[in-house]
Amino acid sequence: MQADHLSDIRFDSLPLHPGLLAAISARGFDYCTPIQAETLPLALSGRDVAGQAQTGTGKTAAFLLATMHRLLTHAPTGPDGQPRAFILAPTRELAVQIHEDALQLRGDTGLRMAVCFGGTGYESQRQAIQGGIDILIGTPGRLIDYYKQDIYSLKHIEVVVLDEADRMFDLGFIDDIRYVLRRMPAPAKRLNYLFSATLSHRVLELAFEHMNDPHQVTIEPEQVTAERVRQSMIHVANDDKLKVLVGLLRHHDPFRTLVFVNTKRGAEEVEHTLRANGLEASTLSGDVPQNKRLRLLDDFKEGKLPLLVATDVAARGLHIPAVSHVINYDLPQDPEDYVHRIGRTARAGEAGDAISLCCETWVYSLPEIERYIGMRLPAEPFPDDWLPQDFVVPPRLPRRPRPGGSGRRGGGGGGSRSQRRR
């Protein structure tokens, strides 16, 4: 009997390449998730697919299996070593996650792949591409950089994947996406897969502009948040937030907990306070160097780091198993960010808790969040005996000067609201 978050479609009932079926079986997977059950038959039959499903429901495996099957069952159209499949992700962390999943799913098929992202590894990534690949995964900036240097060609792409396309818009990547798509074979001469947690009108417009009559698949659109997430909120004064957070974490004895904060400065202050009160924590934000970010994520996944304090850079596309709690230290300004944050827990059929601290500064976001998710967040009292009597107020962190004076990002005229929040 399969778990109730899965469909009744078995992977071995699908016409997948034997090497892929062997890799799936070796990982202990028997039944498809709903998004896989709906999209894989279409993709394996040669249809373009625009798929929408909640985070943590198997979208990555769906497009990776469809992509690899195509490459394994069709002869290359170009010279050996040039990429045949091209997978675009909005963030470095998501690109790395896709690459890790792809390495496991390819099994013994011999498919070659590389992942490219900014911030580190410039020469090693370039050499990996030049060594010959079948699947190229990465973020737009670094991929376009290598393309303009003629490190690889887009003329022989057979499959293109856009993952989290709505986030691509939020981060200002739409011109980059169109740049690479227009240099590939025409949409009718390649397979096109677009997967996202939300399919907005602008994403669908992109899909129909650059895809070949895509079949749209939407899984459970009426249920915005994952069913097994136990959501609650605690009303708290600004001056008491840090003390309440420490008491909450001590009570729940966190093993793998994500604490979301709206600003990088705020995340650093939360980490500083948690460490002063004996709680091991680290910050993941856009300012953290790439090598350190990847190391923090690995430590968090492996249970070496119990608390990760994060801005919304970590809210999308990362599969981190067994996250027990998500705490919104700050309520997000965008209700979609709330859904993506709490989607880090209760993944793959598991249960989890999402607790939001509603303070004077950010409580104005609450009505819009509740309208978006279609429910009132239950208000929970905070017991007085949970407040730490030994709470330590650490010295304030020194203010860091803004780089370049203005602090504005280059390119795109200051970026979107989600960029400015990071």
Secondary structure, DSSP 8 states (H G I E B T S, - for coil): ---TTS-S-BGGGS---HHHHHHHHHTT--B--HHHHHHHHHHHTT--EEEE--TTSSHHHHHHHHHHHHHHHS--SS-TTS-SEEEE-SSHHHHHHHHHHHHHHTTTS---EEEE-TTS-HHHHHHHHHT--SEEEE-HHHHHHHHHTTSS-STT--EEEEESHHHHHHTT-HHHHHHHHTTSS-GGGSEEEEEES---HHHHHHHHHHSSS-EEEE--TT--S-TTEEEEEEE--GGGHHHHHHHHHHHH--SSEEEE-SSHHHHHHHHHHHHHTT--EEEESTTS-HHHHHHHHHHHHTTS--EEEE-GGGSSS---TT--EEEESS--SSHHHHHHHHTTSS-TT--EEEEEEE-TTTGGGHHHHHHHHTS---B----GGGS-TT------------TTTT---TTTTT--HHHHH-
